[in-house]
Amino acid sequence: MASSQAKISAPNDVSLRSLIKSGVSKRTDFPLRPSAMALLVIDIQHELTKIDEGSNAYKDAVSFPQMITNTKRLVEAVRTNRCNQDWDQGSEIIFTYLESLTENSRDVSLDYKLSGPLANLPSPVNPATFIPGIAPISGIEISLPKTSCSVFQSTNLDYILRNSVGGLRPIDDQCVESAVRDAADLGYLVTVIEDACGANSEDAHLKGLHGMKGFARRVKTEQVLRELSGANNGASATKNDGRRLPRDPIDNTSSAILTGSHVISIPKPSEHPNNKDQGSQVAILRSLRAAGVKFLRYAIVDAYNTIRCKAVPLPCTMQLLASRTQRNSSASSGTPLDNPTSIAEVCFAGLPTHADVLVPSSNLSARNVLTLKPDLESLRVLPYAPRTAMIMCTAHDQLTNELSPLCTRGLLKRVLHEASQGMGLELCVGAELEFQLFYSDAKCGFPQPVDATTFANAVTLNEREDFISAVYDQLGEQDIPIELIHAESGPGQLEVVLRYSNNAVQLADYVVLARETISACAKKYGMKALFLPKTSSTTAGNGLHLHFSFRDVRSSSDNSFSDSTQTTGISRRGESFIEGILDHLPSLLSFSLPTNNSFRRIGPGCWTGSALGWSTEDKEVPVRVCLDLITQEATNVELKLCDATANIYLELAMILAAGMEGIKKGRKLRPMATDATSEPLPQSLQESLDLLKNDEFLLSILGPELSTAYIAVRESEAKNEKSLEEEVMDAFHKA
């Protein structure tokens, strides 16, 4: 099964119960108490956790090695802690393992009897064997055989815990998940150790963790070791009276092999992934073919906001699927339509926006190739190119299949995972997309806006109604919800407001798809849509304002950003989120205003904010708290220093990470901005990049590969200065 840690403080622990306030206390309020906990190691035995050293499968290459390594560390730490206590005190380690009580396994559970190989467990004649370093010490540590998924139902574990200490430690998949739920129901405080577990696939691992989030505190091995170290104080594994704990016995008992695939758990027939995934692949491809689709476009957005894609003819995709199915290849498992094409690694972060010319200091080359793994939720038939469907992808190492550190869509997913699983927060995002409509003027030879109207003017809406209607219809066909469309302050300028979303990756996809749809529709009506931040030195520019809030997943409230009892109307975590953004804003501008042209748009009187600060409903500050039109309660915070030249995935990842750091550190929100107290913000891309080089937190989020490449390429672009007229012409020709 899987190993894990769970802090269980037993139900009869009066001192602990006295600390719990009903409806107020959270699991995260109670770190591990070494004197009142047990480490429960579930089903880590040779029969279930053998590793195929030559395999690249997730369980063999990632899951099981990580599980075994971290479980050994945890076992050693708990043993050390116990040795430093009185012999009868300290943390317990309890091992459970699959082994029947009868030779023919007739006593195993009905579920196991119906689960193929699990119907024949190790037995007294052919006993279970443990892994060195994760084996019980005879006479000192408790070991319990079990014959069903639930350790509480098939052993006397609850009785043992109540009569020794209050403790536990489970983690994912069916047996461990049931143990966590049962322990929580019985009144134990459970801590799940996320990286001390094993599962057949990353998807199964994440689903198992998700299923336990309401029943346990979830942490990493390092945090448990830190919590235990407070009781150890660096002492060796020697008992106070001089006795040393015996080392793990070398178990020479023969191994009883349950199945040739050495799985952790056998999925039920209805959950078997291969047939289901193959069937869904066929269904998707046939549906696309019936809709007249000829090409499936696999797309990514590189670090500098260039959409890069390859179109695979649908018949080729179907032939590839058929050949995989006939071979019963392992390549046919996993996400449908996986890895039909690839793109050179350098294309993700080593090429500037103006040309496919490698920037040497990016430390990237064309030697490595990344495969594209599609996200089915993003699949859309393109209304402006109806014979093509497009699907957004993440980038993975061709050899290991690991997510590439250069993949910005993957980076955003990782940030959101930490918010959800590590902090219990669901981050919500909204976007306001501004652009200008231009046409080619043969007389002057320079692109001209289609009108000269001002903010919220009806002229643009009237004269461009066919275009606006086409944009609305085509976005609707792609299930991209629109809240509002209106004329903005610049000539020929419109704003499209995308509906607020609790799925930041999906919202980022919407921004990318909306930009493509608007551009295509504009061309159809003899115009070009420019998202360039500044097209004229005398008129308003184009931004992409972003709105943020969050929800506590453990709360019934829809919005944890607001708190009417606070003087600011913002919750304490909301204030810390804002302060986290403000603290890193000078460096964040290198992601949200990533071009020389971006900095032409900002300044006093531009309604963007040009000095560091925040306020409520003030359009002249960069960070603006927005109020509900009816209740006048604070609903979200808007960052105005953003535009559409940014990679939306990377931009969101960095902004959200900064806000999350503010929450984790409990940062106190500075006073509202005034002219006297506001600090100036960077005035150029290079100035912001220089500050980024010294922002250790943001660099840690980027990682060394992406940070090196990003700074190198953006610096090369910062040096490539052009006049405003040249920038407008370039944008017009590329639109």
N, C-alpha and C positions, 0 to 999 in steps of 0.2 A: 504494500500500500504506500503510504507516504509517511514521512516523519514530520513532526512538528513540535512546537512548543506552545503550551497554553498555560498561562497562569490561572490556576484555579484556587481561589480562596474558598475553603469549604463552607457549606451552609451554616455550620455551628460555630463559625469564627465570629464571636460576639464583637470583638474589638473592631474588626473590619466592617461588620454590618452597622456599627454605630457611626461610621463615617459616611455611609451612603444616604443621600437625600433623594427620596423618591421624586422622579420627574426632573431632577436637576443634575444629579451626578451622571457622568459618562464613563464608559469603560476606560477611556484614555486617561482618566483621573487617577487610576490605580496601577502604578508600575509593579513589577514583580517583587514579591517579598520572599526571599530565599528560605526563611524559616517556616513558611506556610505555603509551599507549592510543590508540585511534582512535575517531572518531565515524562511525558507519555510518548513512547516510541512505538508507532503502529506499523506492524507488518514489514519491517525492514529485515528481510531474510533472503538467503541465497535463492530460494525458489521463485521469488517474485521480483528481485531487483538485479538480475544479472545484466551486465552491460556487454554489448557487442562492440568491441574496440574499433572495428573497421567501419562501423555504421555512422552515417550522418543524420540518422533519425533524431528527432528532438529528444526523445527519452534517453538515447544512448550518448548523444554528443553534449547535451546541455542539462536536462532535468535530473537524471540519476546521479551523474558525477557531482553536481552542485548539492543535491540532497545528502549524499553520503558524506561529503566533505564537511558540510555545515553541521550535520547531525553529530559527527565525531567531535567537532569543536564544542558543541553544546553539552554532550555527554561528559566530556573532560572537564568543562567549566563547572557543571553541577557536582561532579565528584569532588573537585577541588574545594568547592564551597562546603560540601558536607564534611570533608576532612577538617575544615577549620572550625567546625561547630562541635558541640558535645556529640558523642557517638550516636545518641538517639535523637538528635535534632538535625536541622538542615533539610535540604531538598531531597525528595525521593526521586528515583528513576524507576519507571515501571515499563517493562517491555511486554507488548502483546504480539502474538504471532499466530499464524494460521496452522493449526494441527488438530486433527480429529482425535476423539477419544477411543475410536474403534479402528480396527485394521481395515475394514471395508468402507469407512467413512459414512456409515449409515446415519450417524448423528449430526451431520452437517445440516445447515438450514435449507429450507425448501428453495429459497432464492438461489443458493449455490448449486443445489442439485439440478436446477434448470439453467445453469450458466456454463455448461460445457466443462472445460478443464477444472474449474473450481469445485466440481462434484467429487474430485479425488484429491483430497488434501494430504499433506504429510501426516504420518500416523505414528503410534508407539513403535511399530516395527521399522518404519522408515522415517525417523523424526526430522523435524525442521532444523535447519542449520542457520547460524547467525553470521553476520559479516564481521571480520576482525575490527575491533575498535567500537563496534556497536553491538556488543554482546553482554548479557547480564553477568554480573559477578556472583557466582554461586554462594548462597547463604547470606548475601548482603543486599542484593537488589532483587526486586520482585519481577517475576515473569509469569504471564498468563496466556495459556493457549485459548484460542477462540475458533468458533466454527460458523460465524455469520458476519455480516457486514458491521453490525453495531457492536462495539466493544462493551457497551453498558448492558446490552440485552443478553449477551452470551457469556459474560463473566461476572464475577462478584466485585468488579472494579469499584463501584460506588461504595460498597461496604469497606473495602480496603482504604479508600481515600478518607472516608469519615473516621477511620480508626488509626490512621497514621498522620497524614497532613492534609491540608486542603490544597490540591494542586492538579494540574493537567497540562498537556501540550499537544494538540492535534493539528493536522493540516491536510490538504485537499484530496479530492476524489471521493468515491462513495463511502468507504469505511471511515475515513477521517472526518468527512463532512457530517456523517451521522453521529460520530463521537462528539463533535463540537456542539451540535444541536442538542443532543441528549444531556451533555454536561451543563449547558446553559439552562435547560429546563429544570435540572436538578438543583440549581442554585449556585453553581460554581462560576467564578470569574475566569473566563478562558482567554488566553493569549495565543494567537496563531502565528507561527514563524513562517513567513511567506517563502523564504528561500531555503528552507530545510524540508523540502517536499519533492515528490516526484509525480509525474503524470505522463501519459502517452504523448500528449501534444500540448503546445502552449495554450491552445483554445480551451482544452479540458482543464488545464491548470487555472486559467483566469476565470472560467465558469465556476469551478469549485470554490475559489476565493470569494467570488461574488455571492455565492449561495450562503457563505458563512458570515458576511459582513454585518448582519444584524445580531449575531450571536457571540461575537468575539472581538477583542482588540487584536489588530493585525500589525505586526512589526517585522523587522529584518533581524537576522542573526546577530549583527553587530550591536544592535540596541539591547538585545537580551544579554549579551556578554558584558556590555557596559553596566547594566542594572545588577548583574551578578557580581561584578568586580568590586562594587562597593562593600560587599561582605567579605571578599577575599583578601584585599589589601596586599596582593602580591605574594601571599603565602604559598608554600609548596603543598603538594598533595600528601601531607602527612598528618595523621591524627594527633590531637593534643597530647595524648598519653604516649606518643612515640610510635604507635603502630602505623604502618603504611597500608593503604588500600592495595589489595592484590590487583595486578594488571588483568586485562581481559584474558580469559582462558582461550587456548587455541583449540577450536572445536573441530575434531577430525571426523565427526559423524557424517555419513554420506548424505549427499544432497538429493532430495526428492523433486524431480523436475515435473512441474505441472503442465507446461506447454512449451512448445518449441520457440515461441515468440517472446517468452519471458515477460509477459505483460504485468503491470501493476494491478489492474483490474480488468475484467472482461465486460465490455459494454453489452447491455441488453440488445437483443436483435433489432428493436425499433430504433436504437441509438447508434447502430453500426455505421461509421462514417463513409466507408468507401462506396457502397451501393447508393447511398443517399446523395453523395456529392456527384457521382457519375450521372445519376439521374437528373440532378439539378442542372448540370452542365448541358446535357442534351436538351432539356426543356428550355433553358435560356437561349441556346443557339437556334433551336427550331422556332421559338417565338420571334427572335430577331429576323430570321429568314422570312417568316410569314409576314412581318411588317415591312418587307422590302429592303431590309438592311443588307448591304454588301460588304461593309468594312467595319471592323471593330478597332477603335482607336484607343491605344493604351497611352495615357498621358501622365506626366509629372510636371511640377513647376520647379525650375532650378532655383538656387539660392538668390538669384538676382531678378526673379519674376518673369523669366522667359518660359512659356509653355512649350515643352518638348514632348513630342508624341510620335508614335509609329502606328500605321494602320495595317492590320492583319486581315486579309480577305477572309470572309466568313467560311467559305468552303475549306480553306487551309486549316482554320481552327477546328472545324468538325472532323477533318481527316486526322489531325493530330490527336484529338480526343479519342477517335476510334482506334488508332494504333496503340495508344496507351492502355485502353480498356482491353484490347485483345491480348496485350502482353501481360496484363494484370500487374502493370508496373507500379512501383511505389509513387511514381510521379503523378499518377492519376488520383492520389489521395490529397487531402487538404482542401484549400479554398478552390472553388471551381475556376477553371480557365487560367490556372497559375502559370506564370513564367513562359509565355509563348515567345517573348522577345526580350531584348536587353538594350542598354544604352551605356556607353563608356562612362566610367566614373568621373572623368574630367568634366563631362557635360553637366554634372550636378552642381559644381561649385568652382570650377577652374577657368571658366570662360566669361569675359565681360559681356555687357548687353549690346555693344556696338558691333562685335565681330566674333567669329569662332576662332579666336587666337588665344592660345594658352598663355596665362600669366605665370611665368616660371616660379615666382615666389609663393604661389598657391600650394606648392609641394604635391601637386597632382599631375598625373600623366594619363596617356591613353592606354596604358598597359592593362589596367584592371577594368572589368566589366561588371555592371550591376543588373540583375534581373528585375523585372517589373512585376510586382504582385498586386493584382487588382482588388479594389474594395467594391464588392457587388452593390453595396448601398448607393454608390455614386453612379451607377450605370444609367445612362440616358441616351435615347435617340435624339439626335440634334435636329430641331425643326428647321434650321437654316441650311442644313446639309442632310436631308432626310434619308439618304442611303448609308449614313454613317451613325454608329453608336459610339459614345465615348465613355471611358471608365477611368477614374482617377486611381493612381497606384502608389504603393510604397516601394522603395528601392532596397534590394537585398543582395548580400554578397553571393556571387555565383557559386562559390565552392561550399560555403558553410550555411547558406540560406539565412544568415543572421541579418537583422535590420541594419542598414548602413548608417553610420553616424553622419553622413552627408545628406540624408533624407530629411527634408524639413517637414514633410507631412507626418513622418514617423516621429520626429521630435515633438510636434504638437501633441500627438497621441500619448507620448511618454509623459509629458507635463500633465495632461489631463488625467492620466492614470494615477499619478502621484497625488493629484488633488483629490480624486475620488477615493482611492484606497488608502492613502497615507494621511489625509486630512479630513475625509468625510464630507468633501465639498463638491457640489455640482456647479461648475462655472458656466455662466450664461453670457452670450455675446450678441450684440446687434451691430449693424453697419449701415452707413449712409454713403452711397456711391455717387459722386459728382463727375460730370463730364460736359464737354462742349461740342456742339455740332458745327462742323466747318464744311465749306465747299471750295472747290478750286476756282479761283478767279483768273481767267485767262488774260484779262486786261492788265492787271498789276503784277501777275505772276506770283502772287503770294496767297496762301489760304486765307479765307475770310469767314468769320462766324456768320451763321444764317440769319441772325437778327441782332438788335442792339438793345434788348429789353433789360429790365431790372428784376429784383427779387419778387417772387410770387406773382409775376405779371401773367395775364391771361393770353397775351399774344403768342408766346411760344406754344402753349397748350393748344390754342386754336389752330395755328398754322402747321403744327407738327402732329396733329391728332392721329393721322394714319400711321405715322412712325411710332408714336407712343402706344397706340393700340396694338401694333404688331409686336413690339417689345413685350408688352404685358401678356399677350396671348402666348408667345413663344416661351416666356419664362414660366407661365402657367403649365404649358405642356411638359415642362421639365420638373414640375412640382416645386418650383422656387417661389415661395410666397412673398408678395409685395404688400407693404403697408401704406405707402404714400408715394406719389410722384408730383413734383412741382418744379416751377422755374426757379433758378437760383440767381445770384446777383450778377454774374458775369454775362456777357453777350452770348446768346445761343446756348446757355447753360441750363442743364436739368439735373435734378437729384432724384435718385431712386432709393427708397428706404426699404431695406430687407427686414422681414419680420424677425424680431428678437428670438433667439434660439438657445436651448439648453444643451445643444450639441455643437461645440465650437468647431470641430473638424468639418461637420456638415455645413456650417455657416461659411467657413472658408471655401469649401467647394462651391457654394452658391455665389460667392464673390467672383471666383474664377469663371464660372459658367455664365454669370450675368454679364461680365465684361465681354466675353466672347459673343454672346447673343446680341448685345447692344451694338457692337462693332459690325456684326454681320447685317443686322437690320438697317443700320445707317447707310451702308454701301448699297443696299437694295433700293433705298430711296434717294440715291444720288448724293449722299453726304458721307462724311467721315466723323466718327466719334473720337475725340481726343481726351484722354485721361491725364495728359501732361499737367503737372501741378500748376504751372504758370505759363500762360500763352501770351500775356501782355503785361507790361509793367504798370499799366494804368487801370487795370480791371481786376476783379476778384479771380482767384485761382480755383483749382479743382482739388478737393480733399477726399479722404475716405475716413470720415469720423467713425470711431469705434466706441461702443457702449459696453460696460461691464457690470455684472452683479453676480451673486452666487446664492446657492441654496444649501443648507445643511441637510444632507441625505437622511439624517436621523430625526429631523424635525418635520412637523406637519406644515410648517410655513412655506409658502411659495417663494419668499424672498428674505434671505437672512442678512441682506445688506442694510435694510432699514430697521430703525429702532426709535420709535417716537418718544421713548423715555430719555433718550440722550439729548443734550442741548443742540447738537448738530443735526439731529434726526437720523443719524447714521449709527449703525451698530458698532461696537468696539472692533469687531473683526473687519467691518467695512472701513472704519477709519484706518486700521493698520494696513489693509489692502491698498488704500489710496496712498498712504505714506510710503509703502514699498515701491510703488510706481514713481512717486516724486523723488525718492532717494536715488533711483537709477535713471531718471528721465534724461539727463544729459547724455548718457551712454546709449539709452534706448533709441534716441533720435537716429542713430546710425542704421537702425532697422526700420523705423517708421517714416523717416525722411531720408531715403538712401541714395539720393542723387544730388548733383549740384543744383539742378532746377528746383528740387524740393525746397531748398532754403530761400529761393526767390519768393516763395509764397508767404513766408512768415514775416511778421513785423508788427509794430504798433498800428492799431486801426484796421488790421486785416481779419479780425475775428478768429484768429488762430491761437493767440497767446504767444508772447515772445520772451516772457520772464517766468522763472520757476515759481509755481504756486497753484493754489486751488481756490475755488469759491463755489457758491451755490447760484445757479442760473445766471452766471456772468459769462458772456460769450467772448470776453477779452482775456480769459485765462486759459491756459492749455488743458487744465484738468477741471472739469465742470461737473458738479453734482446736480442731477436732474430731478425735478419734483413731478409727482403725479398731478395731472391737470385737474383732477376732481378732489382727491384727498389732500393734496399738497404735501404728501410724504415723500421723503427721499427714496427713489426707486433704483437708480443706477448712477454710475460715474462715466462721463464721456471724456475721451482723449481726442483732442482736436488736431494734434500735431502728427497726423498720419495722412498718407496719400496712396494712390493706386499704383505707384511705381514700386511699392514694397511687395515682397513675397508675403502674402497674407498668412501663410502657415507659420513661417519663421517669426514674423512680427507678433502674432498672437501668442506664440510659445514664449517669447521673451517677456512680453508685457505681463502675461498671466503669471509667469514664474516670479517676476519681480513683486507682484502683488501678493503671491503666496508666501514669499520670504518675509514680507512685512507682517503677515498674519502669524507665521511661525515664531517670529522674534517679538511679537507683541508691540510693534513700533507705535509710538504715540504720534497722532496726527498733529502737524504743525498748525499754527493759527492761519486763518484765511489770509489770502494775499492782499497786500496793499502796495501802492507805488513805492512806499518808503522801504518796505521789507523784502520785496521780490529780488531774487538774484537773476542776473541775465543768463539765458540759455546759449548753447553754442550757436554761432552764426554761420557755420559752414559744415559740410560733410566731414572734411578732414579734422576739424576741431572735435567733432563728436567721436570720430574713430580713435583719435588720440586718447580721449577719455575712456573709451571702451577697452583699450589695451591695458588699463589699470583697474578695470572693474572685475575683480576676481570672481564674484558670484556669477555675473552674466557669462563670463568665459567658461566657467565650470558647466553651465547649462549647455552652451554650444559644444563643448568638447574640443580637444586639441586639433583634430582634423578640420572640422568646420570653421573654427575660429581663425585658424591660420589662413585658410583659403579665403574666407569672407573678407577679412581685413585686407589681405593682399590685393584682391580684385577690386574692392571698393576704393582702395587708395589709388590704384591705377586709373580708375574712372574719375576720381576727384581731380587728378592731375590733367585729365583730358577736357579742359575747359573749352566751352563754345559760347558763342553769343546767343542771346535769347531767340533771335530770328533763326539761327541755325538749328536750335533745339526744336522749335516749332516745325520747321521744314522736315527734320528727321522724323518727328512723331507723326506728321501728316503722311509721309511716304510709307511708314511702317503700319499705319492704322488700317 
